[in-house]
């Protein structure tokens, strides 16, 4: 990052690594990373919004969903960023899954089901295949859960 501050890669992977650390420490301890994660992702958006098929928008959408409202989280902004990430890759299984989780959190079960179905219908993408398989499995399990608890 310091050697090439005008490139998105270092900023994105710094945010991703901090996010992984934040999750591993648990919500309370992980919250200390919220500001630098957001700043790194916003930097990626300024430098190259389409980077990795909108991954910064997807991650920022997740950030706004996971961070409590009183610390900057915002469900509306979460949805905006997740939908924007889909403009770069409309078949992104991760973006659709995160959007489904957000919708479920808001009680929007029918819309969440539709997002989960989109995951299962997504065409193969060799660049994202391990992630796609993981999100397809998660979508299948979540749909089964929703169908057994309408």
Buried (B, 14 or more C-beta within 10 A) or exposed (E): BEEEEEBBBBBBBBBBEBBEBBEEEEEEEBBEBBEEBBEBBBBBBEBBBBBBBBBBBBBBBBBBBBBEEEEEBBBEBBBBBBBBBBEBBEBBBBBBBBBBBBBBEEEBBEBBBBBBBBBEEBEEBEEBEEBBEBBBEBBEEBBEEBEEEE
